[in-house]
Amino acid sequence: MRGFHPSLVAFDSLPLAERLFVRARLFSAPLEAMAARARGTRLLDVGCGHGVLAALLAIGFPERSVVGIDPDARKIDWARRSVGRFPNVRLEATTVDALAQLEAASFDSVFVADVLYLLPPAQWPTFLSACRALLAPRGRLVLKEAEDDGSWRAKKTLWQEQLMVRVLGRTHESGAVGFEPRETLIRALEETGFSIRESAPMTRGYTTPHVIFVAECA
Ligand SMILES: C[S@@+](CC[C@H](N)C(=O)[O-])C[C@H]1O[C@@H](n2cnc3c(N)ncnc32)[C@H](O)[C@@H]1O
């Protein structure tokens, strides 16, 4: 059943509100579909939040090493207290730029789930270039965003995320809360030197217009 996964056991020690949050996160976003697109054993989750995707990637896969980073120290604290207890997981409160300075070309797959909408599009090239710098040769980027397709889903998602960022203060933003059309996402990836291997819209059964991209260095 969606929203339930064995790896969520990692979050059992968190307070109820956080446990409900991670369950809702797994229910409302195709994180399992992202995890299924992992390649290689050195995996990085940029903007990992509580670490739900990191848990899907790491738990039950001892041969993998999973790094999760997020600029929000509160989120990293929740992640460390849960998925961070697994020996193949490392969590850092840092930025993708800072990590790229230290660990360039170190990852087989880099994941970015619902982060770009928190940055002004003018900052996407810098962010995506840092993701690219972190990838080893033949590495892949697995990116998920909500797209602005003009639908009721897009309007609902914008309203919901403004609530999360501006009213409830649960999500740390980096200068924006907004969604862009799929073409803008594709252009940003291509202009950063990525070649898109897969573009998978996922709206069926969701109230958010999700789209997953798998991209490789061109
Ligand atoms: C909607 S949450 C998604 C969390 C996680 N990726 C997931 O799918 O559950 C957005 C996350 O992006 C993080 N974030 C905000 N600005 C960021 C930035 N400039 N770089 C990386 N992460 C950022 C936030 O702190 C937050 O944890």
The ligand as an SDF file (V2000), in Angstrom:
LIG
                    3D

 27 29  0  0  0  0  0  0  0  0999 V2000
    9.8140   19.5130   -0.0870 C   0  0  0  0  0  0  0  0  0  0  0  0
   11.2260   19.1500    0.8520 S   0  0  0  0  0  0  0  0  0  0  0  0
   11.7450   17.6350    0.1020 C   0  0  0  0  0  0  0  0  0  0  0  0
   12.5910   16.8210    1.0220 C   0  0  0  0  0  0  0  0  0  0  0  0
   13.0480   15.4880    0.4400 C   0  0  0  0  0  0  0  0  0  0  0  0
   13.8070   15.6800   -0.7840 N   0  0  0  0  0  0  0  0  0  0  0  0
   11.8940   14.5550    0.1830 C   0  0  0  0  0  0  0  0  0  0  0  0
   11.6170   14.2750   -0.9920 O   0  0  0  0  0  0  0  0  0  0  0  0
   11.2420   14.1330    1.1370 O   0  0  0  0  0  0  0  0  0  0  0  0
   12.4000   20.3120    0.2090 C   0  0  0  0  0  0  0  0  0  0  0  0
   13.7690   20.2260    0.8700 C   0  0  0  0  0  0  0  0  0  0  0  0
   14.6980   21.0420    0.1460 O   0  0  0  0  0  0  0  0  0  0  0  0
   15.5620   21.6490    1.0770 C   0  0  0  0  0  0  0  0  0  0  0  0
   16.1970   22.8170    0.4480 N   0  0  0  0  0  0  0  0  0  0  0  0
   15.7850   24.0920    0.4090 C   0  0  0  0  0  0  0  0  0  0  0  0
   16.6630   24.8420   -0.2530 N   0  0  0  0  0  0  0  0  0  0  0  0
   17.6560   24.0090   -0.6700 C   0  0  0  0  0  0  0  0  0  0  0  0
   18.8690   24.1780   -1.3890 C   0  0  0  0  0  0  0  0  0  0  0  0
   19.2380   25.3770   -1.8460 N   0  0  0  0  0  0  0  0  0  0  0  0
   19.6510   23.1050   -1.6070 N   0  0  0  0  0  0  0  0  0  0  0  0
   19.2850   21.8750   -1.1580 C   0  0  0  0  0  0  0  0  0  0  0  0
   18.1560   21.6590   -0.4600 N   0  0  0  0  0  0  0  0  0  0  0  0
   17.3560   22.7160   -0.2120 C   0  0  0  0  0  0  0  0  0  0  0  0
   14.6600   21.9740    2.2460 C   0  0  0  0  0  0  0  0  0  0  0  0
   15.3830   22.1930    3.4320 O   0  0  0  0  0  0  0  0  0  0  0  0
   13.7800   20.7340    2.3110 C   0  0  0  0  0  0  0  0  0  0  0  0
   14.3230   19.7510    3.1400 O   0  0  0  0  0  0  0  0  0  0  0  0
  1  2  1  0
  2  3  1  0
  2 10  1  0
  3  4  1  0
  4  5  1  0
  5  6  1  0
  5  7  1  0
  7  8  2  0
  7  9  1  0
 10 11  1  0
 11 12  1  0
 11 26  1  0
 12 13  1  0
 13 14  1  0
 13 24  1  0
 14 15  1  0
 14 23  1  0
 15 16  2  0
 16 17  1  0
 17 18  1  0
 17 23  2  0
 18 19  1  0
 18 20  2  0
 20 21  1  0
 21 22  2  0
 22 23  1  0
 24 25  1  0
 24 26  1  0
 26 27  1  0
M  CHG  2   2   1   9  -1
M  END
$$$$
